[in-house]
Amino acid sequence: MRHADVTPALVAAETGRLVETAACFRNDAVLGPSLCEGWSRGHVLAHLARNADALVRVCDVALTGTADTMYDDVESRDADIERGARRSAHDHATDIRDSAARLAERLDALRPEHADVHVERTPGGFPIPVRMVPFMRLREVVYHHVDLDAGYTFASAPDEVVALLVRDAANRLAHDDAPPSLHLATAEGDEHVVGGGETRVTGAAADVLLWLARGRTDGVRFDGPVPTLPFGG
């Protein structure tokens, strides 16, 4: 699977699983910690909802021709997440469902001629090609569903999605200013070299992805010191 192979139907399927999880939370569970350092589950849920709305803005640039950016600025993005984090479990679940529905409507409306429209993440910031929006949303939904620490893990996602996310994470590492020197080899047979490929990292793809995303080493083997990753998620 490639980035371009991610369809609105695949995004909808993983979103449906996320909505089911969100609907099961009680208020005290929403306030509990997530796998994102410094964030509660409420922060993660608020971020997922606002990310859907931000990607709606990206799609609307292509669909309507109106100039806009994904976010107004980083500060307002962070403030929206913080403001929404302590809402009730019911309000979070409703927001997740409704914001995802708004985005699903836009994804279904996108056509090939919209693919190469570029939208800045923030004014003057990194330009996002609209063709990447389905993949971007899938990555957010899967990563942060795992972050909710409520039974869904990377192993719960389709194998082809996990393989794509491992490749994407390796590619992002390779383009970091100071990439680690890794040779990733998953039990499923995929291999990715980052930097000089000095340290061999092996394990099931889901376990390798959790290490790449959140630094968790369970199920992952290293043939030397555990490398320091410059980022996660």
N, C-alpha and C positions, 0 to 999 in steps of 0.2 A: 504493500500500500504506500502511496505517495501523498504528499499534502493535498494535491489536487483531487485525490480520490475520496476525500471526506465529503459526504453528501449531507444535505439537510436532514434526510431520514436517519442517518447515523447520529447526528447531533441530537435529534429529537429522541432517539432511543435512550441515549445516555442521560439526557435531561430528564426523561421520565423516571429513571432510576433515582436521580438526585431528588426530584420532587417527592418521591415516595419516602426517602430518608428524611427529608425536611419535615414532612407531615407527621412523622413519628416522634418528633422531639417534644418534650415538655419544657416549661420555662426554665427550670433549673439546669436541664441539659444544654440549652442554648448558651447559658452563661459559662459552661465548662470549657476547659482548654481544648484547643485544636492542635494539629501537628505543625501549624504555622507559628513560629516562635513569636510570642507577644500577642497573639490573637486568640480570642475565644471563638467558639463555633459561631456565635452571633456575628463576629467580624467577618468570618469566611462567608456566611450566608449573605450578609449585606454586600460584600464585595462581588459575589456572583450575580446578584440582582443588578447592581449598578454597572457591572461589566456588560451584561446583556443590553442595558440601555445605551451604553457607550458604543457598542457595536451596531445598534440600531442607527445611531448617528452616522457611523461610517457607511452603512448601507444606503441611508437616505441621501448622502452626497451623490452616490452613483445613480440612484433611482430618480432623484428630482433635479439634480444639477445645482442644488443650493450649496454654497460654500459653508463648510463647517470643519471642526476637528473632532477627534474621538473624545477627548476631554478638554474642558476649558483650560485647566492647568492642573499640575500635580497636587497642589494644596487643596483645591476644592474636591478633587477625587478622594483624597485621604480624609477630608472632613466629612464627606458623605458617608463613608464607611464607618467612621467613628460615631457619627450621629445615629446611624441605624443599628448599631451593633447590639444595643440593649433592649430592642423591641421584644414583644411577646413571641413565643414560638409560633402561634397562629399567624401573626402579622408577617413573620419571616417566610413561612410556608406560602402564604398568599402572594407575597412579593416575588418569591422565586418563580412561582407558577406563572404569574401575570407578565412579568418582565420577559421570561422565556418565550411566552406566546407572542409577544410583540416582535421579538427577534425572529422567531420561526416564520412569521408572516413575511418579513423582509427577505429572509434567506430563500424562501420559495419564489419570491418575485425576481431575484437576481437572474440575469441572462448573460451569455458569453460576452456580449459587448460591454458589460460592466466590469469585467475581470481586471482590466489594466488601469482602472481609475485608482488614483493614489490619494489617501487622506492622511493628513498629519496627525500624529498621536496627540500632541499639544501644539499650540501655535509655534511654528518654526521648528517643530520637533521631527522625529523619525517618521517618514512616510510609509503608510501601510497600504499594500495593494488589496483591493477589495476581494480578489480571488482567494486571499488567505483567511478571510473572515470565518468560513465554516471550520477550518482547522483550528484557528485561534480559539474559537468558542469551545470546540471539543476538548482542546488541551486544558482550558480553564475548568470545564465541568469535571473532567476526569481527575485532574490534579487535586482540585479542591473538594471533590467528593471524598477522596482518600483523606484529605486533611480533616474532615469532620470526625474521623476516628469513630465511626459508628457501624462498623461491620463491612463496609465496602473497601476493598484494597485494590491495588493495581492488578492483582491476579483476578479480580472480578470483571475487569474490562476485557473485551474481545482481544484475542492474541494478536491480531493484525494491528490493532490500535496501540497495544503496548509496544510492539516492535517499532511502530512509527514514532512513538514518543521517545523511545530510547535513542533512535537515530537523530531525532530533532534535538534532544538534550546534548548528545555528543557533538553535533554540528555547532550548537550554541557555545559549548565549551571551546571548541576549536577556534572560534572567532573571538574569544576573549583576549584582552590585551596581554594576559599572562596565563596561557592555557596550561593545565597540568599535563604530564606526560603519561598517557594511559593507552592500554590496549584492552578494550572491552570485548569480552567473548561470552555471549549468553548461552545457556544450556539449549536454547532453541536453534542455535547454529548461526546467529548473526554476529558479526565482528565489526568493530569501529575503532580506528586509531585516532587518538588525539595527541597533538604535539609529537614528541619523539617516540611515543608508545612504550615507555620504559617499564611501567608497572602494569602487569597483567591483572585484570579484574574479571572474575568469573562468577557465575551464578544464574539462577533463573532470571529471565528478562524482567519480571515484575520486581524482584528483589534488587536487581541492578538499578532499575528506574527509581525505586524508593531511595537508594543511596544517592543517586545523582540529584534527585529532587529535594530530599530532606536530610541527607547525611546519615540515614539509618543503615547500619552495616549487617543486620541480621540476614543470614543466608548468602552473604557475599564474601568471596575469598580474594585475598590479595597476595601476590608473590613477593611483596616487600612492604615497606611502611605504607599505611593508608594515606593516599594523597589528600592534600587540602584542596577543596573545590572553591573557586572564586565566587560562585553563586549557586543558588538552588531555586527550583521552581520556574 
